[in-house]
């Protein structure tokens, strides 16, 4: 019996050792197992606080330029944090600008007048602008040199005084029937009378006195090419050409006769920004430097803007809520601005996909405004970018709308170049069908800049809305050659910073 107990005890020991356990001896206390400790978790690394976006900056140096009367040229350096900027032209023609890289070279012609003259221009980058002042000295008056008296002899020289006999001298009178005139913006001619006479004045009390008409001429010439004159006897006719600018302009010239000189001032009224009259025709044609383009009349009306029923489930959140908008009548481009028109106005072509009848692209919102400023100066009209509401109303077909999903059709391929049709390049304008108003490519081809800043819709009715007063992004509409069908819907909204340029963004004019 004891042998059996010992044998069982030995077997228990063997099994315990084989499993790594200490044997349990009856009646003997067992050592406590060490407590298992879990290593502490490392403290989480704090996430870096995102740095706020740097504020845009614009530096222009110098901002004041001074020139001598004989003219010359100076350079202004521009530093824009966005890398995008443009300049406006000075109001006066005697100062011209040339841009190269980040510099503007200012060239000033000689000033024949004795008065100082001044003008200015602006450098614009996004919402920032700096004004550069240009000042030029007037020409110096040519005063006759005094005659030096002949030196007298030494102490042995005898000075003889000779009496001067009484003499007669010729004097001139000069007057104008008017010394200033105002001219209409459309240009006109006006005539003044010049009264110039010569007569003898004697130092002798009863000396000869006689008079006669003296010849007169234009002394200081007008600077401006828009002023011309014709002399006919004692009559002077001043002709002023039409003023294409929306600011008034001034100049002057002088009339001289003998030692007399009179100044005549010219002021011409500013052109009034005009809109073509509403006629029975739904289009107006314009020609700039041989390039013709059409603007389509859009009659005013009320429509639902945003995610309307025909857009289905493809709407994005920023297309809601759909809301009522009422617009006054306006004109909008029959097509996107073409490379041919851009070249005529700007003298360059920034587009990637070249073609005179293709839409211009690689133009920023800021570039578009420089183009419009020059176009208005050439035409005297007040062209502009359409508001976002004007763009959508025209894309939907205005009063003639059939409620299409895209501009002019529910079948996108009939009216648009997009990724699903030919997503490799832009195409000439007017190669797809027009919409209900006769407007082309409002879906597809290139995105189109609008005037508005990005903003959220309101559910309340709107009248001629213009969007927020400020922001960071400008609206673009319509989709493009390398974008999907949903981007080409009439309600779809997208945004870019005003300085962005891409080969899928162009624009359309409004008036």
C-alpha positions as CSV (number, residue, x, y, z in Angstrom):
1,X,0.0,0.0,0.0
2,X,2.7,2.5,0.9
3,X,4.6,1.6,-2.3
4,X,1.5,2.4,-4.3
5,X,1.1,5.8,-2.6
6,X,4.8,6.7,-3.2
7,X,4.5,5.6,-6.8
8,X,1.5,7.9,-7.4
9,X,3.3,10.8,-5.6
10,X,6.3,10.3,-7.9
11,X,4.1,10.3,-11.0
12,X,2.5,13.6,-9.8
13,X,5.9,15.2,-9.4
14,X,6.9,14.2,-12.9
15,X,3.7,15.5,-14.5
16,X,4.1,18.9,-12.6
17,X,7.7,19.4,-13.8
18,X,6.8,18.5,-17.4
19,X,4.2,21.4,-17.5
20,X,6.5,23.9,-15.8
21,X,4.4,24.0,-12.6
22,X,5.8,23.8,-9.1
23,X,4.5,20.7,-7.3
24,X,2.0,21.2,-4.6
25,X,3.2,19.6,-1.4
26,X,0.3,18.9,1.0
27,X,0.6,21.0,4.2
28,X,3.4,23.2,2.8
29,X,2.6,26.9,1.9
30,X,3.2,27.8,-1.8
31,X,5.2,30.9,-2.8
32,X,3.1,33.7,-4.2
33,X,3.3,34.2,-8.0
34,X,4.7,37.6,-9.0
35,X,1.9,39.9,-10.2
36,X,1.9,40.5,-14.0
37,X,2.3,44.2,-14.7
38,X,1.1,45.9,-18.0
39,X,3.6,48.4,-19.3
40,X,2.1,51.9,-19.4
41,X,0.8,53.2,-22.8
42,X,2.8,56.0,-24.2
43,X,1.0,59.4,-24.0
44,X,-0.6,60.2,-27.3
45,X,1.3,62.6,-29.5
46,X,-0.6,65.9,-29.7
47,X,-1.8,66.7,-33.2
48,X,-0.1,69.8,-34.6
49,X,-2.3,72.8,-34.7
50,X,-2.9,73.7,-38.3
51,X,-1.3,77.0,-39.3
52,X,-3.7,79.6,-40.5
53,X,-3.4,80.3,-44.2
54,X,-1.1,83.3,-44.8
55,X,-2.9,86.5,-45.7
56,X,-2.3,87.6,-49.3
57,X,0.2,90.4,-49.8
58,X,1.0,92.9,-52.5
59,X,4.1,95.0,-52.6
60,X,4.7,97.6,-55.3
61,X,8.0,99.6,-55.3
62,X,8.3,102.5,-55.9
63,X,4.7,103.9,-55.7
64,X,5.7,107.4,-56.7
65,X,7.6,108.1,-59.9
66,X,9.0,111.6,-60.8
67,X,10.2,112.5,-64.3
68,X,12.0,115.5,-65.7
69,X,10.3,117.5,-68.5
70,X,12.3,115.7,-71.2
71,X,10.6,112.4,-70.3
72,X,12.2,109.0,-69.9
73,X,11.4,105.5,-68.5
74,X,11.5,103.9,-65.0
75,X,10.7,100.5,-63.7
76,X,8.3,99.4,-60.9
77,X,8.7,96.1,-59.2
78,X,5.6,94.0,-58.2
79,X,5.6,91.3,-55.5
80,X,2.3,89.4,-55.1
81,X,2.1,86.5,-52.7
82,X,-0.4,84.8,-55.1
83,X,1.9,85.2,-58.0
84,X,-1.0,86.6,-60.0
85,X,-1.5,90.4,-60.7
86,X,-2.5,92.8,-63.4
87,X,-2.3,96.5,-64.0
88,X,-4.7,99.2,-65.3
89,X,-3.7,101.7,-67.9
90,X,-3.1,105.4,-67.0
91,X,-5.8,107.9,-67.9
92,X,-3.3,110.1,-69.8
93,X,-1.8,109.0,-73.1
94,X,1.6,110.6,-72.4
95,X,2.4,107.8,-70.0
96,X,2.6,104.2,-71.4
97,X,3.2,100.9,-69.6
98,X,4.9,97.6,-70.5
99,X,4.8,94.5,-68.4
100,X,7.6,91.9,-68.2
101,X,7.8,89.3,-65.5
102,X,7.2,91.0,-62.2
103,X,8.1,94.5,-63.4
104,X,6.2,97.3,-65.1
105,X,8.2,99.8,-67.2
106,X,6.7,103.3,-67.2
107,X,7.6,105.4,-70.2
108,X,6.8,109.2,-70.2
109,X,7.0,111.4,-73.3
110,X,8.5,114.9,-73.1
111,X,6.4,117.7,-71.6
112,X,6.3,120.7,-73.8
113,X,4.1,122.7,-71.3
114,X,5.4,124.7,-68.4
115,X,2.9,123.2,-66.1
116,X,3.6,120.0,-64.1
117,X,1.4,117.1,-65.0
118,X,0.3,113.9,-63.2
119,X,-1.4,110.6,-63.8
120,X,-1.5,107.2,-62.1
121,X,-2.2,103.5,-62.6
122,X,-3.2,100.6,-60.3
123,X,-1.6,97.2,-59.7
124,X,-4.3,94.7,-58.6
125,X,-3.9,91.2,-57.0
126,X,-7.1,89.6,-55.8
127,X,-8.8,92.0,-53.4
128,X,-5.6,94.0,-53.0
129,X,-4.6,97.0,-55.1
130,X,-1.8,99.6,-55.0
131,X,-1.7,103.0,-56.8
132,X,1.4,104.2,-58.5
133,X,1.6,108.0,-59.0
134,X,3.4,109.5,-62.0
135,X,4.5,113.1,-61.8
136,X,6.4,115.1,-64.5
137,X,7.9,118.5,-64.3
138,X,6.9,121.2,-66.7
139,X,9.2,122.6,-69.3
140,X,11.3,125.6,-68.2
141,X,10.4,129.0,-69.6
142,X,13.0,130.3,-72.0
143,X,13.9,133.7,-70.6
144,X,16.1,136.0,-72.8
145,X,19.6,136.4,-71.4
146,X,20.3,139.9,-70.2
147,X,22.9,141.8,-72.2
148,X,26.0,142.5,-70.2
149,X,27.3,146.1,-70.2
150,X,30.6,146.6,-71.9
151,X,33.4,146.9,-69.4
152,X,34.7,150.4,-68.9
153,X,38.3,151.3,-69.4
154,X,40.9,151.9,-66.7
155,X,41.5,155.2,-64.8
156,X,43.1,156.8,-67.9
157,X,40.0,156.0,-70.1
158,X,37.6,158.8,-70.7
159,X,33.9,157.8,-70.6
160,X,31.7,159.6,-73.1
161,X,28.0,159.7,-72.6
162,X,25.9,159.6,-75.8
163,X,22.3,160.8,-75.6
164,X,19.8,158.3,-77.2
165,X,17.3,160.0,-79.5
166,X,13.6,159.2,-79.0
167,X,12.6,155.9,-80.6
168,X,9.4,154.1,-81.5
169,X,8.7,150.5,-80.7
170,X,6.1,148.0,-81.9
171,X,3.7,146.4,-79.4
172,X,1.2,143.6,-79.8
173,X,-2.3,143.0,-78.4
174,X,-3.7,139.5,-78.3
175,X,-7.1,138.2,-77.0
176,X,-9.4,135.3,-77.7
177,X,-13.2,135.3,-77.9
178,X,-13.1,132.3,-75.5
179,X,-10.4,130.8,-73.2
180,X,-12.0,127.4,-72.6
181,X,-14.7,125.2,-74.1
182,X,-16.4,122.0,-73.1
183,X,-17.0,119.3,-75.7
184,X,-19.5,116.4,-75.8
185,X,-18.3,112.8,-75.3
186,X,-19.3,111.9,-78.9
187,X,-17.0,114.6,-80.2
188,X,-17.6,118.0,-81.9
189,X,-16.1,121.1,-83.4
190,X,-16.1,124.7,-82.1
191,X,-14.7,127.9,-83.5
192,X,-13.2,130.9,-81.6
193,X,-12.0,134.3,-82.8
194,X,-8.4,135.4,-82.3
195,X,-7.9,139.2,-82.1
196,X,-4.2,140.0,-82.7
197,X,-3.0,143.6,-83.6
198,X,0.2,145.4,-83.8
199,X,0.6,149.1,-83.3
200,X,3.5,151.6,-82.9
201,X,4.1,153.4,-79.6
202,X,6.5,156.3,-79.7
203,X,8.5,157.6,-76.8
204,X,8.0,161.1,-78.3
205,X,4.8,162.7,-77.2
206,X,3.5,163.3,-80.7
207,X,5.4,160.4,-82.5
208,X,3.9,158.1,-85.1
209,X,1.0,155.9,-84.0
210,X,-0.3,153.3,-86.5
211,X,-1.7,149.8,-86.2
212,X,-2.3,146.6,-88.2
213,X,-3.3,143.0,-87.9
214,X,-0.4,140.8,-86.7
215,X,0.2,137.2,-87.6
216,X,-0.5,134.6,-84.8
217,X,0.2,130.9,-84.4
218,X,-0.3,128.0,-82.1
219,X,2.5,128.0,-79.5
220,X,2.3,125.0,-77.1
221,X,0.7,122.1,-79.0
222,X,-1.9,119.9,-77.4
223,X,-0.6,116.6,-76.2
224,X,-3.6,114.5,-77.1
225,X,-4.1,112.9,-80.5
226,X,-7.9,113.5,-80.0
227,X,-7.5,117.3,-80.5
228,X,-6.9,119.0,-83.9
229,X,-7.4,122.6,-85.1
230,X,-7.7,124.6,-88.3
231,X,-6.6,128.3,-88.7
232,X,-8.5,130.5,-91.1
233,X,-7.7,134.2,-90.9
234,X,-8.7,135.3,-87.4
235,X,-10.8,132.2,-86.8
236,X,-9.6,129.0,-85.1
237,X,-11.7,125.8,-85.3
238,X,-11.0,123.1,-82.6
239,X,-12.1,119.6,-83.4
240,X,-12.4,116.9,-80.7
241,X,-12.8,113.2,-81.6
242,X,-15.2,110.9,-79.6
243,X,-14.2,109.9,-76.1
244,X,-14.4,106.1,-75.7
245,X,-13.6,106.3,-72.0
246,X,-16.0,106.5,-69.1
247,X,-13.9,109.3,-67.5
248,X,-13.6,112.9,-68.7
249,X,-10.4,114.1,-70.4
250,X,-8.7,117.5,-70.6
251,X,-5.9,119.2,-72.6
252,X,-4.9,122.7,-73.6
253,X,-2.9,124.7,-76.2
254,X,-1.6,128.3,-76.4
255,X,-2.0,131.0,-79.1
256,X,1.1,133.3,-79.6
257,X,1.7,136.5,-81.3
258,X,4.9,138.5,-80.8
259,X,5.7,138.4,-77.1
260,X,2.1,137.7,-76.1
261,X,0.6,134.2,-75.3
262,X,-2.9,133.1,-74.4
263,X,-4.0,129.7,-73.1
264,X,-7.1,127.8,-74.3
265,X,-8.4,124.9,-72.1
266,X,-10.3,121.9,-73.5
267,X,-12.5,119.6,-71.5
268,X,-14.4,116.6,-72.9
269,X,-17.2,114.8,-71.2
270,X,-16.9,111.1,-70.3
271,X,-18.6,108.5,-72.3
272,X,-21.8,107.2,-70.7
273,X,-21.7,103.4,-70.3
274,X,-24.4,102.3,-72.6
275,X,-26.5,99.2,-73.2
276,X,-27.8,98.5,-76.7
277,X,-31.5,99.4,-76.9
278,X,-34.0,96.6,-76.6
279,X,-35.3,95.9,-80.1
280,X,-37.4,93.3,-81.8
281,X,-34.1,91.5,-82.7
282,X,-32.9,89.1,-80.1
283,X,-29.2,89.8,-80.8
284,X,-26.8,92.7,-81.2
285,X,-23.5,92.5,-83.2
286,X,-20.3,94.2,-82.2
287,X,-17.0,94.5,-84.1
288,X,-13.6,95.2,-82.5
289,X,-10.5,95.5,-84.7
290,X,-12.2,93.5,-87.4
291,X,-13.5,90.7,-85.1
292,X,-17.3,90.3,-84.9
293,X,-19.2,88.8,-82.0
294,X,-22.9,88.6,-80.9
295,X,-24.7,89.3,-77.7
296,X,-28.1,87.6,-77.2
297,X,-30.9,89.6,-75.5
298,X,-32.3,87.8,-72.4
299,X,-35.7,89.2,-71.4
300,X,-36.2,89.7,-67.7
301,X,-38.2,87.2,-65.8
302,X,-38.6,85.0,-62.7
303,X,-37.3,81.5,-62.4
304,X,-36.4,78.8,-59.8
305,X,-32.7,78.7,-59.2
306,X,-30.8,75.8,-57.7
307,X,-31.8,72.1,-57.3
308,X,-35.1,71.9,-59.2
309,X,-37.0,68.7,-60.0
310,X,-35.4,68.0,-63.4
311,X,-32.0,67.8,-61.9
312,X,-33.0,64.6,-60.1
313,X,-30.8,63.2,-57.4
314,X,-27.6,64.6,-58.8
315,X,-27.7,67.8,-56.9
316,X,-24.9,68.8,-54.5
317,X,-25.7,70.4,-51.1
318,X,-24.7,73.9,-52.2
319,X,-27.4,73.8,-54.9
320,X,-30.1,73.9,-52.1
321,X,-32.4,75.4,-51.3
322,X,-34.0,76.0,-54.7
323,X,-35.4,79.6,-54.6
324,X,-37.2,82.2,-56.6
325,X,-35.1,84.8,-58.5
326,X,-36.3,87.7,-60.5
327,X,-33.9,89.4,-63.0
328,X,-34.1,92.5,-65.2
329,X,-33.3,92.1,-68.9
330,X,-29.7,91.9,-70.1
331,X,-27.4,90.7,-72.9
332,X,-25.1,87.6,-72.7
333,X,-22.6,86.3,-75.2
334,X,-23.8,84.0,-77.9
335,X,-20.6,82.0,-77.4
336,X,-17.7,81.9,-75.0
337,X,-15.1,84.6,-75.7
338,X,-12.9,83.2,-78.5
339,X,-9.2,83.3,-78.9
340,X,-9.6,85.6,-81.9
341,X,-11.5,88.2,-79.9
342,X,-9.0,88.0,-77.0
343,X,-6.1,88.4,-79.4
344,X,-7.7,91.5,-81.0
345,X,-8.2,93.2,-77.6
346,X,-5.1,92.0,-75.6
347,X,-2.5,91.3,-78.3
348,X,-1.7,87.8,-77.0
349,X,-3.2,84.3,-76.7
350,X,-2.6,82.4,-73.4
351,X,-4.6,79.3,-74.5
352,X,-3.2,75.8,-74.6
353,X,-5.4,74.5,-77.3
354,X,-4.9,77.0,-80.1
355,X,-7.6,77.9,-82.6
356,X,-9.1,81.3,-83.5
357,X,-12.6,80.1,-83.1
358,X,-12.0,78.0,-80.0
359,X,-12.7,79.5,-76.5
360,X,-9.9,81.3,-74.9
361,X,-8.6,79.4,-71.8
362,X,-5.9,79.7,-69.2
363,X,-7.4,83.0,-68.1
364,X,-8.0,83.9,-64.5
365,X,-10.9,85.9,-63.2
366,X,-8.5,88.8,-62.9
367,X,-7.3,88.4,-66.5
368,X,-11.0,88.6,-67.6
369,X,-11.4,91.9,-65.9
370,X,-8.4,93.4,-67.6
371,X,-9.8,92.2,-70.9
372,X,-13.2,93.8,-70.2
373,X,-11.6,97.1,-69.2
374,X,-9.8,97.3,-72.5
375,X,-12.8,96.2,-74.5
376,X,-14.9,98.9,-72.9
377,X,-12.3,101.5,-73.7
378,X,-12.3,100.4,-77.4
379,X,-16.1,100.2,-77.7
380,X,-17.6,102.7,-75.2
381,X,-19.9,100.0,-73.8
382,X,-20.0,98.6,-70.3
383,X,-19.3,94.9,-70.9
384,X,-18.9,92.7,-67.8
385,X,-19.0,89.2,-66.4
386,X,-22.5,87.7,-65.8
387,X,-23.7,87.3,-62.3
388,X,-24.2,83.6,-61.2
389,X,-28.0,84.1,-61.4
390,X,-27.8,85.7,-64.9
391,X,-25.7,82.8,-66.1
392,X,-28.1,80.1,-64.8
393,X,-31.2,81.9,-66.1
394,X,-29.7,82.1,-69.6
395,X,-28.4,78.5,-69.4
396,X,-32.0,77.3,-68.6
397,X,-33.4,79.2,-71.6
398,X,-34.9,82.2,-69.9
399,X,-38.5,82.8,-70.7
400,X,-38.3,80.0,-73.3
401,X,-37.1,77.4,-70.9
402,X,-38.2,73.8,-71.6
403,X,-36.9,72.6,-68.2
404,X,-33.9,70.7,-69.4
405,X,-31.2,69.2,-67.2
406,X,-28.4,70.6,-69.4
407,X,-28.4,73.8,-71.3
408,X,-30.6,73.1,-74.3
409,X,-31.3,69.3,-73.9
410,X,-31.7,66.4,-71.6
411,X,-29.2,64.5,-73.8
412,X,-25.8,66.1,-73.0
413,X,-24.0,64.9,-76.2
414,X,-26.3,67.1,-78.3
415,X,-25.3,70.3,-76.7
416,X,-21.9,69.8,-75.0
417,X,-18.3,68.7,-75.3
418,X,-17.5,66.9,-72.1
419,X,-15.5,63.9,-70.8
420,X,-18.0,61.4,-72.1
421,X,-17.9,62.8,-75.7
422,X,-14.3,64.0,-76.3
423,X,-12.4,64.6,-73.2
424,X,-9.1,65.4,-74.8
425,X,-9.3,69.1,-75.8
426,X,-11.5,72.1,-76.4
427,X,-13.5,72.5,-79.6
428,X,-14.5,75.5,-81.7
429,X,-17.6,77.3,-80.4
430,X,-21.0,76.7,-82.0
431,X,-20.3,73.1,-83.1
432,X,-23.0,71.7,-80.8
433,X,-26.7,72.6,-80.7
434,X,-27.8,75.9,-79.1
435,X,-30.2,76.2,-76.2
436,X,-33.7,77.7,-76.3
437,X,-32.3,81.3,-76.6
438,X,-29.8,80.5,-79.3
439,X,-26.8,80.4,-76.9
440,X,-24.0,77.9,-77.4
441,X,-21.8,75.8,-75.1
442,X,-23.3,76.8,-71.8
443,X,-22.8,73.2,-70.9
444,X,-19.3,71.8,-71.5
445,X,-16.3,73.0,-73.6
446,X,-14.8,75.3,-70.9
447,X,-16.0,76.4,-67.5
448,X,-17.1,80.0,-67.4
449,X,-16.2,82.6,-64.8
450,X,-19.1,84.5,-63.1
451,X,-18.8,87.8,-61.2
452,X,-20.0,86.5,-57.8
453,X,-18.0,85.4,-54.8
454,X,-18.9,81.9,-53.5
455,X,-21.9,82.0,-51.2
456,X,-24.7,79.9,-49.8
457,X,-28.2,80.1,-51.2
458,X,-31.1,81.6,-49.3
459,X,-34.6,80.2,-49.5
460,X,-36.2,83.7,-49.7
461,X,-37.0,85.3,-53.1
462,X,-34.2,87.4,-54.6
463,X,-34.2,90.3,-57.1
464,X,-31.1,90.8,-59.3
465,X,-28.8,89.0,-56.7
466,X,-25.1,89.7,-56.9
467,X,-23.8,87.3,-54.3
468,X,-21.7,88.1,-51.2
469,X,-19.8,91.3,-51.0
470,X,-16.5,89.5,-50.3
471,X,-14.9,86.1,-50.2
472,X,-12.0,83.9,-51.2
473,X,-13.4,82.1,-54.3
474,X,-15.2,83.2,-57.4
475,X,-17.9,81.2,-59.0
476,X,-17.4,79.2,-62.3
477,X,-20.2,77.4,-64.1
478,X,-21.0,75.0,-67.0
479,X,-18.5,72.2,-66.8
480,X,-15.7,71.5,-69.3
481,X,-14.2,69.3,-71.9
482,X,-12.5,67.0,-69.3
483,X,-15.3,66.9,-66.7
484,X,-18.2,64.5,-66.1
485,X,-21.8,64.9,-67.2
486,X,-23.0,65.9,-63.7
487,X,-20.7,69.0,-63.8
488,X,-22.5,70.2,-66.9
489,X,-25.9,70.5,-65.3
490,X,-27.4,74.0,-65.4
491,X,-27.6,74.1,-61.5
492,X,-24.1,72.7,-60.8
493,X,-21.8,75.2,-58.9
494,X,-18.0,75.2,-58.7
495,X,-15.4,77.7,-57.4
496,X,-11.8,78.8,-57.9
497,X,-9.6,81.5,-56.5
498,X,-9.6,84.7,-58.7
499,X,-6.0,84.2,-59.8
500,X,-6.3,80.6,-61.0
501,X,-5.6,79.8,-64.7
502,X,-6.4,76.4,-66.2
503,X,-6.8,75.0,-69.7
504,X,-10.5,74.2,-69.0
505,X,-11.6,77.7,-67.8
506,X,-12.7,80.5,-70.0
507,X,-15.6,83.1,-69.8
508,X,-18.6,84.6,-71.5
509,X,-19.5,88.4,-71.6
510,X,-22.6,90.1,-70.3
511,X,-23.9,93.6,-71.0
